[in-house]
């Protein structure tokens, strides 16, 4: 007999949200994390909530991202009520800023692409953009408004999700490094961490960049870390209401206080598991910041940090069941873990309890890497 209905490996926003969703269906859930839950990629993020594709590789993710953004209001309400705290959810939209000489052509292409993907993006006259955000650079050549986008305080949200899960009787254990799966009769029936064994009817791996360190999981989820450096600024002169984004970086207002806290980023670096802050990384971020908002040149730097995003070979998440009964994967969310938490929790919970999902998971299946390897071999 299993001690738990489900054991979840990984205590970030993805694992925590799945645990919370399962517990709300009265399942007995155990969540394990190799360190303190919520202190890896979820802690290091900026908290932008944008379903817009960053590049052609991320276009297949848009339907999933749109669905998750639509879930966010009810997700936030449920988490805040259970955790009895606010998580800094803001839905004031995003302004995309273009600086190139051919900015008008870029804007037309951007709007057409977004409309084709069902994203309500509209050209924004520069005069209107400056009225909406007076600190915006006068060097901007074109702007677009993405009205449905927003942001959340990712650290507050992750802590609230874990707190809400605990209130729902999820058992959360820190400092448990899972090394392998427990298999019996061709089925996954739990996990093994050192001398400890945790049995469960279902196992969900949401371990981010550490997924590949669990024996036997790399064929399903060949994740790798991509470092992102970040900086937090504080300014008494600038007050932003919306996320600002350009091709070089972004600025996320964290609050409406004076002085206002602003989070900016980010780098994309293949540095292995090495966390660190570099002069070049910070310079790139700060140059992008002052290009968008020149008056932030006088802002105070109040924090710098870096995080490791869980990337995959095709830059898409790994979601769904494997060919090993009892084993489900939910990892590889790359730059979109905060955004995709509600829909990931919903779909994984649907699969575990109903053996069906309301959105197709085939594009994100853990089996796609083995299929690709087989096609390459042939």
C-alpha positions in Angstrom: 0.0 0.0 0.0 1.4 3.4 -1.0 2.0 6.0 1.7 0.9 8.8 -0.6 -1.3 9.2 -3.6 1.4 11.3 -5.2 5.0 12.3 -4.5 6.3 15.4 -6.3 10.0 15.9 -6.7 10.9 19.6 -6.9 9.6 22.4 -4.7 9.5 25.4 -7.0 6.5 27.2 -8.4 5.7 24.2 -10.7 5.9 21.5 -8.1 4.2 23.6 -5.5 1.3 24.5 -7.8 0.8 20.8 -8.8 0.9 19.8 -5.1 -1.7 22.5 -4.2 -4.0 21.5 -7.1 -3.8 17.8 -6.1 -4.4 18.5 -2.5 -7.5 20.5 -3.3 -8.9 17.2 -4.8 -8.2 15.5 -1.4 -5.2 13.5 -2.5 -2.4 12.7 -0.1 0.6 14.6 -1.4 4.3 14.6 -0.5 6.6 17.3 -2.0 10.4 16.8 -1.8 13.1 19.3 -2.5 16.8 18.9 -2.5 17.3 22.2 -0.6 14.8 24.8 0.6 11.7 24.8 -1.6 11.1 27.8 -3.8 14.7 29.1 -3.8 15.9 28.2 -7.3 14.6 29.4 -10.7 11.2 30.4 -9.2 13.0 32.8 -6.7 15.3 34.2 -9.4 12.7 35.1 -12.0 11.3 38.6 -12.9 7.6 37.6 -12.7 6.6 38.8 -16.2 3.3 37.2 -17.4 3.7 37.3 -21.2 2.4 34.7 -23.6 4.1 36.5 -26.6 6.8 34.4 -28.3 10.3 35.6 -27.9 11.5 33.8 -31.1 10.2 31.2 -33.6 11.1 28.3 -31.3 8.6 29.5 -28.7 5.6 29.8 -31.1 4.3 26.3 -30.2 4.1 27.4 -26.6 1.7 30.3 -27.2 -1.6 28.4 -26.9 -0.5 26.9 -23.6 0.8 30.3 -22.4 -2.5 32.0 -23.4 -4.5 29.4 -21.5 -2.3 29.9 -18.4 -2.6 33.7 -18.5 -6.4 33.3 -18.6 -6.3 31.2 -15.5 -4.1 33.7 -13.6 -6.9 35.8 -11.9 -8.6 32.8 -10.3 -5.2 31.2 -9.5 -4.1 34.3 -7.7 -7.4 34.6 -5.9 -7.3 31.0 -4.6 -3.6 31.3 -3.5 -4.0 34.6 -1.8 -7.1 33.4 0.1 -5.5 30.2 1.3 -2.1 31.8 2.1 -3.8 34.9 3.6 -1.3 37.3 1.9 -0.9 39.4 -1.3 1.5 38.4 -4.0 1.9 41.6 -6.0 -0.3 40.6 -9.0 -0.5 43.4 -11.6 -2.3 43.4 -14.9 -1.5 46.8 -16.4 -0.2 45.5 -19.7 3.2 45.7 -21.4 4.7 48.3 -23.7 7.1 46.9 -26.3 9.7 49.5 -27.4 11.5 49.4 -30.8 14.6 51.5 -31.4 15.8 50.3 -34.8 15.8 52.5 -37.9 13.2 50.1 -39.5 11.1 50.1 -36.3 7.8 50.8 -38.1 8.3 47.7 -40.3 9.3 45.6 -37.2 6.2 46.9 -35.5 3.9 45.8 -38.4 5.5 42.4 -38.4 5.1 42.0 -34.7 1.5 43.0 -34.6 0.7 40.7 -37.6 2.4 37.8 -35.9 0.7 38.4 -32.6 -2.7 38.7 -34.2 -2.2 35.4 -36.0 -1.5 33.8 -32.7 -4.6 35.3 -31.0 -2.6 37.9 -29.0 -4.3 41.3 -28.7 -1.3 43.5 -29.5 -1.9 46.9 -31.0 0.4 49.7 -32.4 0.8 52.5 -29.9 1.5 56.1 -31.0 4.6 57.4 -29.5 2.7 60.4 -28.1 0.3 58.0 -26.3 3.2 55.8 -25.0 4.9 58.9 -23.5 1.6 59.9 -21.9 1.1 56.5 -20.4 4.8 56.2 -19.3 6.3 59.7 -19.1 9.8 58.3 -18.3 9.9 56.4 -21.6 12.9 57.3 -23.8 12.3 59.9 -26.5 14.7 57.9 -28.7 12.0 55.2 -29.2 11.1 54.8 -32.8 7.9 52.8 -32.4 5.8 51.2 -29.6 3.2 48.5 -29.2 0.7 47.9 -26.3 0.1 44.3 -25.1 -2.9 45.1 -22.8 -3.5 41.6 -21.3 0.0 41.1 -20.0 1.1 41.7 -16.4 3.4 40.7 -13.7 3.6 39.1 -10.2 6.1 39.1 -7.4 7.4 35.7 -8.1 9.1 35.3 -4.7 5.9 36.2 -2.9 3.8 34.0 -5.2 6.1 30.9 -4.8 6.1 31.3 -1.0 2.3 31.7 -1.0 1.8 28.7 -3.2 3.9 26.5 -0.9 2.2 28.0 2.2 -1.2 27.3 0.7 -0.2 23.7 -0.1 0.9 23.2 3.4 -2.4 24.5 4.7 -4.1 21.9 2.4 -2.1 19.2 4.2 0.6 18.7 1.6 3.7 17.3 3.4 6.7 19.3 2.4 10.2 18.0 3.1 13.4 20.1 2.4 16.9 18.7 2.0 15.8 15.5 0.4 17.9 14.8 -2.8 16.1 12.1 -4.8 18.6 10.0 -6.7 16.5 7.3 -8.4 13.0 6.0 -9.0 11.5 3.1 -7.1 10.3 0.5 -9.7 8.2 -2.6 -9.1 6.6 -4.9 -11.8 7.4 -2.4 -14.6 5.8 0.5 -12.7 7.2 3.6 -10.9 5.9 3.3 -7.3 8.0 6.0 -5.6 11.4 7.5 -5.3 14.7 6.8 -3.5 16.8 9.4 -1.7 19.9 7.9 -0.1 18.7 5.4 2.4 15.1 6.7 2.4 12.3 5.4 0.2 9.1 7.3 -0.5 6.2 5.2 -1.9 3.4 6.7 -3.9 0.7 5.8 -6.4 2.0 8.5 -8.8 5.4 10.2 -9.1 5.7 13.7 -10.6 9.1 15.1 -11.5 9.2 18.9 -11.3 12.9 19.2 -10.5 13.9 21.8 -13.0 17.6 21.8 -13.9 18.3 19.0 -11.5 16.0 16.6 -13.3 18.9 14.9 -15.1 20.6 14.1 -11.9 17.9 11.6 -11.1 18.9 8.2 -12.5 17.0 7.2 -15.6 15.3 10.6 -16.3 17.6 12.2 -18.9 16.0 10.3 -21.8 12.6 11.8 -20.8 13.8 15.3 -19.8 17.3 16.3 -21.0 17.3 19.6 -19.2 20.3 21.9 -19.0 20.8 25.1 -17.0 20.8 28.5 -18.7 22.0 31.3 -16.4 20.2 34.6 -16.2 21.6 37.5 -14.3 19.2 40.1 -12.8 19.3 43.5 -11.1 16.8 45.3 -8.8 16.8 49.1 -8.9 15.1 51.7 -6.7 14.2 55.2 -7.9 12.4 58.2 -6.5 12.4 59.9 -9.9 10.7 57.2 -12.0 7.3 55.6 -11.5 6.3 53.0 -14.0 2.9 51.4 -14.2 3.6 48.8 -16.8 6.2 46.3 -17.8 8.6 47.8 -20.4 10.3 45.5 -22.9 12.7 45.9 -25.8 14.8 43.5 -27.8 17.6 44.0 -25.3 15.9 43.6 -22.0 12.9 44.4 -19.8 11.9 46.4 -16.7 9.2 45.1 -14.3 7.7 47.5 -11.7 7.5 45.6 -8.5 5.3 48.0 -6.5 3.8 51.5 -6.6 5.7 52.8 -3.6 8.0 55.9 -3.7 10.9 55.2 -4.2 9.7 52.5 -6.6 11.4 49.1 -6.9 12.1 47.9 -10.4 13.4 44.5 -11.5 15.4 44.3 -14.7 17.1 41.6 -16.8 18.3 39.4 -18.1 21.2 37.4 -19.6 21.1 34.1 -21.4 24.3 32.2 -20.6 25.5 28.7 -21.0 27.6 28.6 -17.8 26.7 25.1 -16.5 25.6 25.1 -12.9 27.8 28.1 -12.1 25.8 30.9 -10.6 27.5 34.3 -10.5 27.3 38.0 -11.4 29.6 39.4 -14.1 30.5 42.9 -15.1 29.5 42.2 -18.6 26.2 40.7 -17.7 25.2 43.7 -15.5 26.5 46.2 -18.1 24.2 44.7 -20.8 21.2 44.8 -18.5 21.8 48.3 -17.3 22.5 49.6 -20.9 19.1 48.2 -21.9 17.4 49.8 -18.9 18.8 53.2 -19.6 18.0 52.9 -23.3 14.4 52.4 -22.4 14.2 54.8 -19.4 17.2 57.2 -19.5 16.4 58.8 -16.1 17.0 55.4 -14.4 20.8 56.1 -14.9 20.6 57.7 -11.4 18.6 54.8 -9.8 20.2 52.9 -6.9 21.1 49.2 -7.4 19.6 47.5 -4.4 20.2 43.8 -5.4 21.8 41.6 -8.0 21.4 37.9 -8.4 21.4 35.1 -11.0 19.3 32.0 -11.5 19.5 28.8 -13.6 16.6 28.3 -16.0 15.7 24.7 -16.9 16.1 24.6 -20.7 15.5 21.7 -23.1 16.9 20.9 -26.6 13.8 22.5 -28.3 13.3 25.1 -25.6 9.8 23.8 -24.8 8.6 22.3 -21.5 8.4 18.6 -20.8 4.8 17.8 -19.7 2.9 14.6 -19.3 3.2 10.8 -18.8 6.1 8.6 -19.8 6.2 5.0 -21.0 6.8 4.0 -17.4 3.5 3.7 -15.7 3.2 5.9 -12.6 5.8 8.5 -13.8 4.8 11.9 -15.0 7.1 14.8 -15.9 6.6 18.6 -15.5 9.8 20.4 -16.0 11.9 22.3 -18.6 9.7 25.5 -18.4 12.8 27.6 -19.3 11.9 31.3 -19.1 8.1 30.7 -18.5 7.8 28.8 -15.2 5.9 31.6 -13.4 3.6 32.1 -16.3 2.9 28.4 -16.9 2.3 27.4 -13.3 -1.5 27.5 -13.3 -2.0 25.6 -16.6 0.8 23.1 -15.7 -0.9 22.3 -12.4 -4.3 22.0 -14.0 -3.2 19.7 -16.8 -1.0 17.4 -14.7 -3.8 17.1 -12.1 -6.2 16.3 -14.9 -3.9 13.5 -16.2 -3.3 12.0 -12.7 -6.9 12.0 -11.7 -8.8 11.6 -15.0 -6.3 10.2 -17.5 -7.2 13.0 -19.9 -6.3 16.6 -20.3 -8.3 19.6 -21.5 -5.4 20.8 -23.7 -3.2 18.5 -25.9 0.1 17.6 -24.3 1.6 15.8 -27.3 3.9 18.8 -28.3 5.4 18.7 -24.9 5.5 14.9 -24.3 8.5 13.4 -22.5 8.6 10.8 -25.2 9.4 13.3 -28.0 13.2 13.1 -27.4 13.3 9.4 -27.7 11.2 9.6 -30.9 13.6 12.2 -32.3 16.6 10.0 -31.4 15.0 7.0 -33.1 14.3 9.1 -36.3 17.9 10.4 -36.3 19.2 6.8 -36.0 17.0 5.7 -38.9 
